[in-house]
Amino acid sequence: MKKCVVCEKGELIKVEDIILPVEGYIFIVKGERCNSCNEEFPYEEETQRTIETARKLGIWPEPLKLYRSLSKSGGGLIFRIPSDIEKQLKLTENTPIEITKIGDKIVIEPER
Ligand SMILES: [Zn+2]
């Protein structure tokens, strides 16, 4: 029996009903589930297949890294949201956003 690496107490049981949500779509995959903490471990090939299917459907959230510079307006710095991100996240000028500073990173999250 395989031991769970998360809680180190439970055993991993084979299951066929692990739910992987991707951008609002639900994928059911095979894998193992801990009988103590319920942590799920989808099989690597199942995860890969899900990613491939999601890519074909055009729903896999590819990490997007873009470089932009800030501009100055009215004494403050302005950050323009790249249009790809604007479209992907369906942002409008009325979308409330939350700005979090984590170390030297700035995370901008649209509120839902
Ligand atoms: Zn566990």
Backbone and ligand atoms as CSV (ligand in chain L), in Angstrom:
chain,resi,resn,atom,element,x,y,z
A,1,MET,N,N,0.833,-1.207,0.000
A,1,MET,CA,C,0.000,0.000,0.000
A,1,MET,C,C,0.867,1.256,0.000
A,2,LYS,N,N,0.452,2.195,-0.788
A,2,LYS,CA,C,1.191,3.447,-0.846
A,2,LYS,C,C,0.705,4.395,0.242
A,3,LYS,N,N,1.641,5.045,0.896
A,3,LYS,CA,C,1.268,6.005,1.931
A,3,LYS,C,C,1.122,7.393,1.355
A,4,CYS,N,N,0.225,8.145,1.961
A,4,CYS,CA,C,-0.020,9.511,1.510
A,4,CYS,C,C,1.173,10.393,1.901
A,5,VAL,N,N,1.660,11.186,0.945
A,5,VAL,CA,C,2.808,12.054,1.227
A,5,VAL,C,C,2.390,13.348,1.920
A,6,VAL,N,N,1.072,13.604,1.933
A,6,VAL,CA,C,0.597,14.856,2.533
A,6,VAL,C,C,0.428,14.701,4.046
A,7,CYS,N,N,-0.368,13.717,4.462
A,7,CYS,CA,C,-0.619,13.559,5.902
A,7,CYS,C,C,0.268,12.480,6.521
A,8,GLU,N,N,0.861,11.632,5.664
A,8,GLU,CA,C,1.743,10.539,6.107
A,8,GLU,C,C,1.042,9.544,7.014
A,9,LYS,N,N,-0.292,9.543,6.996
A,9,LYS,CA,C,-1.040,8.602,7.824
A,9,LYS,C,C,-1.901,7.685,6.969
A,10,GLY,N,N,-2.580,8.313,5.993
A,10,GLY,CA,C,-3.543,7.577,5.191
A,10,GLY,C,C,-2.900,6.708,4.125
A,11,GLU,N,N,-3.721,5.844,3.533
A,11,GLU,CA,C,-3.272,5.031,2.414
A,11,GLU,C,C,-3.942,5.539,1.152
A,12,LEU,N,N,-3.253,5.338,0.027
A,12,LEU,CA,C,-3.792,5.811,-1.241
A,12,LEU,C,C,-4.656,4.734,-1.877
A,13,ILE,N,N,-5.893,5.064,-2.119
A,13,ILE,CA,C,-6.863,4.158,-2.716
A,13,ILE,C,C,-7.107,4.588,-4.158
A,14,LYS,N,N,-7.167,3.586,-5.068
A,14,LYS,CA,C,-7.430,3.903,-6.476
A,14,LYS,C,C,-8.857,4.396,-6.652
A,15,VAL,N,N,-9.005,5.509,-7.351
A,15,VAL,CA,C,-10.341,6.050,-7.605
A,15,VAL,C,C,-10.447,6.470,-9.070
A,16,GLU,N,N,-11.674,6.617,-9.537
A,16,GLU,CA,C,-11.885,7.024,-10.932
A,16,GLU,C,C,-12.760,8.259,-11.016
A,17,ASP,N,N,-12.832,8.988,-9.914
A,17,ASP,CA,C,-13.748,10.128,-9.904
A,17,ASP,C,C,-13.121,11.400,-9.365
A,18,ILE,N,N,-11.846,11.602,-9.702
A,18,ILE,CA,C,-11.207,12.845,-9.269
A,18,ILE,C,C,-11.664,13.971,-10.193
A,19,ILE,N,N,-12.093,15.039,-9.590
A,19,ILE,CA,C,-12.612,16.154,-10.381
A,19,ILE,C,C,-11.530,17.210,-10.566
A,20,LEU,N,N,-11.240,17.492,-11.832
A,20,LEU,CA,C,-10.290,18.558,-12.143
A,20,LEU,C,C,-11.047,19.701,-12.816
A,21,PRO,N,N,-11.282,20.784,-12.106
A,21,PRO,CA,C,-11.972,21.890,-12.757
A,21,PRO,C,C,-10.974,22.752,-13.535
A,22,VAL,N,N,-11.273,23.026,-14.808
A,22,VAL,CA,C,-10.432,23.906,-15.620
A,22,VAL,C,C,-11.322,24.977,-16.223
A,23,GLU,N,N,-11.179,26.195,-15.743
A,23,GLU,CA,C,-11.910,27.327,-16.300
A,23,GLU,C,C,-13.403,27.060,-16.464
A,24,GLY,N,N,-14.012,26.472,-15.466
A,24,GLY,CA,C,-15.451,26.253,-15.519
A,24,GLY,C,C,-15.856,24.916,-16.130
A,25,TYR,N,N,-14.889,24.216,-16.768
A,25,TYR,CA,C,-15.168,22.883,-17.291
A,25,TYR,C,C,-14.738,21.864,-16.237
A,26,ILE,N,N,-15.446,20.733,-16.213
A,26,ILE,CA,C,-15.117,19.715,-15.222
A,26,ILE,C,C,-14.571,18.482,-15.934
A,27,PHE,N,N,-13.410,18.033,-15.541
A,27,PHE,CA,C,-12.831,16.804,-16.074
A,27,PHE,C,C,-12.790,15.766,-14.957
A,28,ILE,N,N,-13.202,14.544,-15.287
A,28,ILE,CA,C,-13.152,13.463,-14.309
A,28,ILE,C,C,-11.985,12.561,-14.688
A,29,VAL,N,N,-11.059,12.366,-13.784
A,29,VAL,CA,C,-9.878,11.566,-14.106
A,29,VAL,C,C,-9.634,10.485,-13.060
A,30,LYS,N,N,-8.785,9.533,-13.456
A,30,LYS,CA,C,-8.408,8.456,-12.550
A,30,LYS,C,C,-7.185,8.855,-11.747
A,31,GLY,N,N,-7.080,8.262,-10.578
A,31,GLY,CA,C,-5.918,8.549,-9.759
A,31,GLY,C,C,-6.037,7.851,-8.424
A,32,GLU,N,N,-5.456,8.465,-7.433
A,32,GLU,CA,C,-5.498,7.887,-6.092
A,32,GLU,C,C,-5.946,8.942,-5.091
A,33,ARG,N,N,-6.658,8.463,-4.060
A,33,ARG,CA,C,-7.129,9.386,-3.027
A,33,ARG,C,C,-6.728,8.844,-1.666
A,34,CYS,N,N,-6.290,9.732,-0.809
A,34,CYS,CA,C,-5.904,9.340,0.543
A,34,CYS,C,C,-7.157,9.043,1.369
A,35,ASN,N,N,-7.136,7.926,2.104
A,35,ASN,CA,C,-8.319,7.586,2.905
A,35,ASN,C,C,-8.314,8.278,4.272
A,36,SER,N,N,-7.313,9.131,4.492
A,36,SER,CA,C,-7.282,9.869,5.754
A,36,SER,C,C,-7.564,11.353,5.540
A,37,CYS,N,N,-6.759,12.017,4.685
A,37,CYS,CA,C,-6.945,13.464,4.510
A,37,CYS,C,C,-7.718,13.810,3.238
A,38,ASN,N,N,-8.049,12.785,2.423
A,38,ASN,CA,C,-8.802,12.991,1.174
A,38,ASN,C,C,-8.050,13.742,0.082
A,39,GLU,N,N,-6.755,13.931,0.252
A,39,GLU,CA,C,-5.963,14.556,-0.799
A,39,GLU,C,C,-6.020,13.661,-2.042
A,40,GLU,N,N,-6.160,14.282,-3.222
A,40,GLU,CA,C,-6.276,13.502,-4.449
A,40,GLU,C,C,-5.018,13.628,-5.290
A,41,PHE,N,N,-4.620,12.506,-5.869
A,41,PHE,CA,C,-3.434,12.484,-6.717
A,41,PHE,C,C,-3.792,11.901,-8.076
A,42,PRO,N,N,-4.191,12.750,-9.015
A,42,PRO,CA,C,-4.518,12.214,-10.342
A,42,PRO,C,C,-3.256,11.623,-10.974
A,43,TYR,N,N,-3.433,10.541,-11.767
A,43,TYR,CA,C,-2.286,9.966,-12.455
A,43,TYR,C,C,-1.715,10.983,-13.430
A,44,GLU,N,N,-0.392,10.973,-13.525
A,44,GLU,CA,C,0.312,11.918,-14.387
A,44,GLU,C,C,-0.228,11.914,-15.820
A,45,GLU,N,N,-0.440,10.676,-16.380
A,45,GLU,CA,C,-0.905,10.616,-17.779
A,45,GLU,C,C,-2.341,11.142,-17.917
A,46,GLU,N,N,-3.118,10.996,-16.847
A,46,GLU,CA,C,-4.489,11.507,-16.860
A,46,GLU,C,C,-4.476,13.034,-16.859
A,47,THR,N,N,-3.574,13.573,-16.038
A,47,THR,CA,C,-3.444,15.027,-15.956
A,47,THR,C,C,-2.996,15.581,-17.307
A,48,GLN,N,N,-2.007,14.887,-17.917
A,48,GLN,CA,C,-1.518,15.313,-19.229
A,48,GLN,C,C,-2.630,15.303,-20.263
A,49,ARG,N,N,-3.448,14.212,-20.237
A,49,ARG,CA,C,-4.532,14.094,-21.206
A,49,ARG,C,C,-5.556,15.222,-21.014
A,50,THR,N,N,-5.799,15.545,-19.734
A,50,THR,CA,C,-6.736,16.633,-19.434
A,50,THR,C,C,-6.214,17.952,-19.986
A,51,ILE,N,N,-4.902,18.183,-19.789
A,51,ILE,CA,C,-4.293,19.423,-20.275
A,51,ILE,C,C,-4.412,19.496,-21.795
A,52,GLU,N,N,-4.122,18.353,-22.479
A,52,GLU,CA,C,-4.218,18.330,-23.945
A,52,GLU,C,C,-5.642,18.599,-24.418
A,53,THR,N,N,-6.608,17.942,-23.759
A,53,THR,CA,C,-8.016,18.145,-24.127
A,53,THR,C,C,-8.408,19.600,-23.905
A,54,ALA,N,N,-8.001,20.128,-22.760
A,54,ALA,CA,C,-8.337,21.514,-22.425
A,54,ALA,C,C,-7.722,22.475,-23.443
A,55,ARG,N,N,-6.496,22.157,-23.903
A,55,ARG,CA,C,-5.833,23.000,-24.905
A,55,ARG,C,C,-6.604,22.972,-26.209
A,56,LYS,N,N,-7.047,21.753,-26.601
A,56,LYS,CA,C,-7.817,21.626,-27.849
A,56,LYS,C,C,-9.102,22.421,-27.764
A,57,LEU,N,N,-9.704,22.414,-26.585
A,57,LEU,CA,C,-10.945,23.170,-26.389
A,57,LEU,C,C,-10.657,24.667,-26.253
A,58,GLY,N,N,-9.377,24.988,-26.148
A,58,GLY,CA,C,-9.001,26.399,-26.005
A,58,GLY,C,C,-9.306,26.979,-24.643
A,59,ILE,N,N,-9.369,26.108,-23.629
A,59,ILE,CA,C,-9.718,26.615,-22.302
A,59,ILE,C,C,-8.572,26.518,-21.311
A,60,TRP,N,N,-7.428,25.966,-21.754
A,60,TRP,CA,C,-6.322,25.851,-20.797
A,60,TRP,C,C,-5.739,27.225,-20.531
A,61,PRO,N,N,-5.706,27.614,-19.253
A,61,PRO,CA,C,-5.181,28.946,-18.952
A,61,PRO,C,C,-3.661,28.993,-19.065
A,62,GLU,N,N,-3.170,29.371,-20.249
A,62,GLU,CA,C,-1.726,29.475,-20.438
A,62,GLU,C,C,-1.219,30.632,-19.588
A,63,PRO,N,N,-0.113,30.410,-18.894
A,63,PRO,CA,C,0.434,31.560,-18.168
A,63,PRO,C,C,0.874,32.617,-19.164
A,64,LEU,N,N,0.543,33.809,-18.878
A,64,LEU,CA,C,0.794,34.890,-19.819
A,64,LEU,C,C,1.749,35.877,-19.172
A,65,LYS,N,N,2.881,36.120,-19.839
A,65,LYS,CA,C,3.821,37.072,-19.285
A,65,LYS,C,C,4.068,38.141,-20.329
A,66,LEU,N,N,3.805,39.344,-19.980
A,66,LEU,CA,C,3.981,40.433,-20.919
A,66,LEU,C,C,4.787,41.526,-20.249
A,67,TYR,N,N,5.509,42.274,-21.080
A,67,TYR,CA,C,6.306,43.357,-20.529
A,67,TYR,C,C,5.709,44.689,-20.951
A,68,ARG,N,N,5.470,45.513,-19.985
A,68,ARG,CA,C,4.882,46.819,-20.238
A,68,ARG,C,C,5.601,47.820,-19.358
A,69,SER,N,N,5.559,49.077,-19.766
A,69,SER,CA,C,6.103,50.072,-18.851
A,69,SER,C,C,4.975,50.968,-18.362
A,70,LEU,N,N,5.247,51.630,-17.285
A,70,LEU,CA,C,4.238,52.505,-16.693
A,70,LEU,C,C,4.294,53.866,-17.385
A,71,SER,N,N,3.208,54.565,-17.361
A,71,SER,CA,C,3.239,55.930,-17.866
A,71,SER,C,C,2.752,56.871,-16.771
A,72,LYS,N,N,3.013,58.119,-16.973
A,72,LYS,CA,C,2.689,59.091,-15.930
A,72,LYS,C,C,1.489,59.919,-16.358
A,73,SER,N,N,0.594,60.121,-15.435
A,73,SER,CA,C,-0.557,60.971,-15.734
A,73,SER,C,C,-1.068,61.607,-14.455
A,74,GLY,N,N,-1.183,62.896,-14.490
A,74,GLY,CA,C,-1.712,63.630,-13.342
A,74,GLY,C,C,-0.974,63.357,-12.047
A,75,GLY,N,N,0.342,63.212,-12.131
A,75,GLY,CA,C,1.138,63.008,-10.931
A,75,GLY,C,C,1.167,61.575,-10.444
A,76,GLY,N,N,0.395,60.664,-11.078
A,76,GLY,CA,C,0.411,59.260,-10.665
A,76,GLY,C,C,0.910,58.370,-11.787
A,77,LEU,N,N,1.245,57.160,-11.456
A,77,LEU,CA,C,1.691,56.217,-12.468
A,77,LEU,C,C,0.503,55.413,-12.987
A,78,ILE,N,N,0.471,55.226,-14.271
A,78,ILE,CA,C,-0.633,54.504,-14.907
A,78,ILE,C,C,-0.120,53.181,-15.461
A,79,PHE,N,N,-0.848,52.126,-15.177
A,79,PHE,CA,C,-0.531,50.823,-15.756
A,79,PHE,C,C,-1.662,50.446,-16.701
A,80,ARG,N,N,-1.310,50.204,-17.960
A,80,ARG,CA,C,-2.338,49.849,-18.924
A,80,ARG,C,C,-2.421,48.328,-19.006
A,81,ILE,N,N,-3.620,47.791,-18.877
A,81,ILE,CA,C,-3.823,46.351,-18.974
A,81,ILE,C,C,-3.708,45.945,-20.445
A,82,PRO,N,N,-2.817,45.008,-20.777
A,82,PRO,CA,C,-2.705,44.555,-22.168
A,82,PRO,C,C,-4.043,44.011,-22.678
A,83,SER,N,N,-4.349,44.254,-23.947
A,83,SER,CA,C,-5.671,43.908,-24.462
A,83,SER,C,C,-5.954,42.405,-24.454
A,84,ASP,N,N,-4.905,41.577,-24.595
A,84,ASP,CA,C,-5.121,40.113,-24.511
A,84,ASP,C,C,-5.712,39.743,-23.159
A,85,ILE,N,N,-5.130,40.337,-22.121
A,85,ILE,CA,C,-5.593,40.040,-20.759
A,85,ILE,C,C,-6.980,40.624,-20.542
A,86,GLU,N,N,-7.179,41.808,-21.080
A,86,GLU,CA,C,-8.486,42.469,-20.964
A,86,GLU,C,C,-9.573,41.560,-21.547
A,87,LYS,N,N,-9.290,40.992,-22.742
A,87,LYS,CA,C,-10.280,40.121,-23.391
A,87,LYS,C,C,-10.452,38.818,-22.637
A,88,GLN,N,N,-9.317,38.183,-22.297
A,88,GLN,CA,C,-9.374,36.892,-21.601
A,88,GLN,C,C,-10.148,36.982,-20.302
A,89,LEU,N,N,-9.940,38.040,-19.553
A,89,LEU,CA,C,-10.577,38.164,-18.243
A,89,LEU,C,C,-11.875,38.968,-18.309
A,90,LYS,N,N,-12.255,39.355,-19.542
A,90,LYS,CA,C,-13.484,40.133,-19.770
A,90,LYS,C,C,-13.557,41.353,-18.853
A,91,LEU,N,N,-12.489,42.141,-18.896
A,91,LEU,CA,C,-12.435,43.322,-18.038
A,91,LEU,C,C,-13.088,44.517,-18.731
A,92,THR,N,N,-13.707,45.356,-17.960
A,92,THR,CA,C,-14.229,46.613,-18.493
A,92,THR,C,C,-13.774,47.727,-17.566
A,93,GLU,N,N,-14.078,48.982,-17.932
A,93,GLU,CA,C,-13.664,50.086,-17.068
A,93,GLU,C,C,-14.422,50.081,-15.747
A,94,ASN,N,N,-15.473,49.247,-15.664
A,94,ASN,CA,C,-16.241,49.169,-14.416
A,94,ASN,C,C,-15.852,47.988,-13.531
A,95,THR,N,N,-14.888,47.174,-13.989
A,95,THR,CA,C,-14.494,46.010,-13.192
A,95,THR,C,C,-13.733,46.478,-11.949
A,96,PRO,N,N,-14.245,46.153,-10.758
A,96,PRO,CA,C,-13.478,46.517,-9.567
A,96,PRO,C,C,-12.264,45.595,-9.448
A,97,ILE,N,N,-11.131,46.140,-9.115
A,97,ILE,CA,C,-9.949,45.305,-8.976
A,97,ILE,C,C,-9.338,45.445,-7.591
A,98,GLU,N,N,-8.600,44.417,-7.255
A,98,GLU,CA,C,-7.962,44.357,-5.955
A,98,GLU,C,C,-6.463,44.328,-6.214
A,99,ILE,N,N,-5.725,45.158,-5.540
A,99,ILE,CA,C,-4.279,45.196,-5.737
A,99,ILE,C,C,-3.586,44.709,-4.468
A,100,THR,N,N,-2.763,43.690,-4.620
A,100,THR,CA,C,-2.050,43.129,-3.486
A,100,THR,C,C,-0.558,43.269,-3.731
A,101,LYS,N,N,0.169,43.693,-2.730
A,101,LYS,CA,C,1.624,43.759,-2.840
A,101,LYS,C,C,2.193,42.567,-2.102
A,102,ILE,N,N,2.927,41.728,-2.823
A,102,ILE,CA,C,3.560,40.569,-2.196
A,102,ILE,C,C,5.058,40.706,-2.429
A,103,GLY,N,N,5.772,41.091,-1.403
A,103,GLY,CA,C,7.197,41.353,-1.573
A,103,GLY,C,C,7.369,42.467,-2.588
A,104,ASP,N,N,8.126,42.193,-3.677
A,104,ASP,CA,C,8.279,43.234,-4.696
A,104,ASP,C,C,7.385,42.966,-5.904
A,105,LYS,N,N,6.367,42.122,-5.724
A,105,LYS,CA,C,5.422,41.844,-6.800
A,105,LYS,C,C,4.099,42.547,-6.541
A,106,ILE,N,N,3.423,42.883,-7.621
A,106,ILE,CA,C,2.101,43.480,-7.509
A,106,ILE,C,C,1.122,42.537,-8.189
A,107,VAL,N,N,0.116,42.079,-7.456
A,107,VAL,CA,C,-0.896,41.190,-8.023
A,107,VAL,C,C,-2.180,41.974,-8.208
A,108,ILE,N,N,-2.680,41.966,-9.433
A,108,ILE,CA,C,-3.918,42.683,-9.724
A,108,ILE,C,C,-5.009,41.657,-10.006
A,109,GLU,N,N,-6.034,41.632,-9.159
A,109,GLU,CA,C,-7.104,40.648,-9.315
A,109,GLU,C,C,-8.435,41.338,-9.540
A,110,PRO,N,N,-9.124,40.958,-10.627
A,110,PRO,CA,C,-10.470,41.490,-10.782
A,110,PRO,C,C,-11.368,40.859,-9.722
A,111,GLU,N,N,-12.227,41.652,-9.115
A,111,GLU,CA,C,-13.135,41.088,-8.109
A,111,GLU,C,C,-14.311,40.439,-8.803
A,112,ARG,N,N,-14.752,39.301,-8.298
A,112,ARG,CA,C,-15.867,38.583,-8.921
A,112,ARG,C,C,-17.011,38.460,-7.927
L,1,ZN,ZN,ZN,-3.372,11.876,3.396
